[in-house]
Amino acid sequence: MRAAYVERLGPASEIRYGELPDPRCGPGEVAVRVAAAAVDGVDTFVRSGAYATPVPLPLVLGRDLVGKTVESDTWVWTNSLGHDGRQGASAELACVPADRLYPLPEGVDPLEAVAVLHPAATAYTGLVHHARLRPGETLFVEGGNGAVGRCLIRLAAGLGARVIASARGAAKAETCRAFGAHTVIDSTSADPRAALAALAELAPDGVDVYCDTTGRTPPGQAVPTLAVRGRVLVMAGLGGDPAPLDAGPLYVHDRSIIGFVISLATTEELAEAAEWINAELTAGLRLGTRVMNLERAREAHEAVESGTRDGRRLILRVSRAVR
Ligand SMILES: NC(=O)c1ccc[n+]([C@@H]2O[C@H](COP(=O)([O-])OP(=O)(O)OC[C@H]3O[C@@H](n4cnc5c(N)ncnc54)[C@H](OP(=O)(O)O)[C@@H]3O)[C@@H](O)[C@H]2O)c1
């Protein structure tokens, strides 16, 4: 089969495109003929070794795919490959654990769908399983226009929360509103404290959940923007500068800082997220794509790492049959 893979972890220049033996699926696995795979930031962290996880070598890259089962030609998707010992998604064939495989709703474009899986599942598990956002609470999303940011906004608004987002400029603020944000703060300033000050003015009693998808605000700096029992949900900032944490503002208001990574979500949590994702795909959730053929995997990784993907999700087309 044709695959995008690495023989050892390292920079994007390690990515090879070529023939690998077809995988042999074990018990409990389903063989899938891959139509498309996404390239997520986390795929670059796994490839480089920045996110340590057991992987086979050579490693087929990528965790999200949409494709058809070999046995029954049924459209399916997964967002669980390429880490924790499992081979990846960027190949013509993949073996997917049956309990991490979900049906693709009828009529949904596979290229559009694969773009949604990782950010949407991240938003779901972060807000529902970790921050435990409740109806009537207030969520602040820093970087609301990003892929995870838009999913956080849509999910929180759907759950009946009040959503404040930040975005750089009027057009991106409008996108946040279209996804369900009630109020948008401008975050064009290079100093993240400007957005924190604007938030404090807007929500003087504090927000219940604060989530920075940009990874630029040290979690401790966000603590004073929280209400009593508020939670800072930390999901980005790998490799950022260490920053001190002021204990007083955290504990005297019952506040907490919660980190999470979707790689550690349980199969039950992922299955619950998948139900929400499928409902949203059916309802029209789309994030925008830039589609490249599988042989350009290296270029796709470089674009993710250099931040040059114009706000679009990078998708590798594996089967020429999908347009
Ligand atoms: N913990 C987990 O399990 C998990 C899962 C998925 C993703 N992540 C991480 O979450 C982060 C977001 O992922 P994503 O897919 O949503 O990325 P994305 O689509 O690139 O969105 C990033 C957002 O951050 C904003 N931003 C970046 N730098 C900024 C700055 N200096 N000032 C203001 N805004 C800035 C961007 O604004 P513009 O739109 O103006 O560029 C954009 O809205 C990444 O770090 C990713 O690795 C973590």
PDBQT file of the ligand as one rigid body, heavy atoms in Angstrom, charges set to zero:
ROOT
HETATM    1  N1  LIG A 401      -4.918  19.097  24.443  1.00  0.00    +0.000 N 
HETATM    2  C1  LIG A 401      -5.356  18.492  23.369  1.00  0.00    +0.000 C 
HETATM    3  O1  LIG A 401      -5.805  17.360  23.413  1.00  0.00    +0.000 OA
HETATM    4  C2  LIG A 401      -5.350  19.233  22.055  1.00  0.00    +0.000 A 
HETATM    5  C3  LIG A 401      -6.113  18.754  20.972  1.00  0.00    +0.000 A 
HETATM    6  C4  LIG A 401      -6.156  19.516  19.786  1.00  0.00    +0.000 A 
HETATM    7  C5  LIG A 401      -5.391  20.660  19.676  1.00  0.00    +0.000 A 
HETATM    8  N2  LIG A 401      -4.603  21.038  20.723  1.00  0.00    +0.000 N 
HETATM    9  C6  LIG A 401      -3.784  22.260  20.653  1.00  0.00    +0.000 C 
HETATM   10  O2  LIG A 401      -4.697  23.357  20.664  1.00  0.00    +0.000 OA
HETATM   11  C7  LIG A 401      -4.163  24.443  19.960  1.00  0.00    +0.000 C 
HETATM   12  C8  LIG A 401      -5.202  24.983  18.985  1.00  0.00    +0.000 C 
HETATM   13  O3  LIG A 401      -5.444  24.025  17.966  1.00  0.00    +0.000 OA
HETATM   14  P1  LIG A 401      -6.283  24.434  16.694  1.00  0.00    +0.000 P 
HETATM   15  O4  LIG A 401      -6.351  23.232  15.832  1.00  0.00    +0.000 OA
HETATM   16  O5  LIG A 401      -7.528  25.113  17.086  1.00  0.00    +0.000 OA
HETATM   17  O6  LIG A 401      -5.310  25.508  16.011  1.00  0.00    +0.000 OA
HETATM   18  P2  LIG A 401      -5.684  26.687  15.026  1.00  0.00    +0.000 P 
HETATM   19  O7  LIG A 401      -6.848  26.330  14.188  1.00  0.00    +0.000 OA
HETATM   20  O8  LIG A 401      -4.405  27.081  14.377  1.00  0.00    +0.000 OA
HETATM   21  O9  LIG A 401      -6.176  27.870  15.982  1.00  0.00    +0.000 OA
HETATM   22  C9  LIG A 401      -5.285  28.605  16.758  1.00  0.00    +0.000 C 
HETATM   23  C10 LIG A 401      -5.988  29.874  17.227  1.00  0.00    +0.000 C 
HETATM   24  O10 LIG A 401      -5.091  30.620  18.036  1.00  0.00    +0.000 OA
HETATM   25  C11 LIG A 401      -5.020  31.960  17.551  1.00  0.00    +0.000 C 
HETATM   26  N3  LIG A 401      -3.671  32.484  17.810  1.00  0.00    +0.000 N 
HETATM   27  C12 LIG A 401      -2.498  31.847  17.577  1.00  0.00    +0.000 A 
HETATM   28  N4  LIG A 401      -1.478  32.638  17.968  1.00  0.00    +0.000 NA
HETATM   29  C13 LIG A 401      -2.028  33.774  18.461  1.00  0.00    +0.000 A 
HETATM   30  C14 LIG A 401      -1.504  34.969  19.012  1.00  0.00    +0.000 A 
HETATM   31  N5  LIG A 401      -0.184  35.162  19.148  1.00  0.00    +0.000 N 
HETATM   32  N6  LIG A 401      -2.361  35.934  19.380  1.00  0.00    +0.000 NA
HETATM   33  C15 LIG A 401      -3.703  35.751  19.277  1.00  0.00    +0.000 A 
HETATM   34  N7  LIG A 401      -4.266  34.648  18.755  1.00  0.00    +0.000 NA
HETATM   35  C16 LIG A 401      -3.431  33.679  18.355  1.00  0.00    +0.000 A 
HETATM   36  C17 LIG A 401      -5.325  31.861  16.069  1.00  0.00    +0.000 C 
HETATM   37  O11 LIG A 401      -5.755  33.118  15.625  1.00  0.00    +0.000 OA
HETATM   38  P3  LIG A 401      -5.863  33.493  14.057  1.00  0.00    +0.000 P 
HETATM   39  O12 LIG A 401      -7.108  32.799  13.565  1.00  0.00    +0.000 OA
HETATM   40  O13 LIG A 401      -5.969  34.960  14.060  1.00  0.00    +0.000 OA
HETATM   41  O14 LIG A 401      -4.585  32.988  13.429  1.00  0.00    +0.000 OA
HETATM   42  C18 LIG A 401      -6.412  30.799  16.082  1.00  0.00    +0.000 C 
HETATM   43  O15 LIG A 401      -7.647  31.376  16.399  1.00  0.00    +0.000 OA
HETATM   44  C19 LIG A 401      -2.878  23.933  19.321  1.00  0.00    +0.000 C 
HETATM   45  O16 LIG A 401      -1.795  24.346  20.132  1.00  0.00    +0.000 OA
HETATM   46  C20 LIG A 401      -3.021  22.426  19.358  1.00  0.00    +0.000 C 
HETATM   47  O17 LIG A 401      -1.785  21.770  19.409  1.00  0.00    +0.000 OA
HETATM   48  C21 LIG A 401      -4.576  20.364  21.905  1.00  0.00    +0.000 A 
ENDROOT
TORSDOF 0
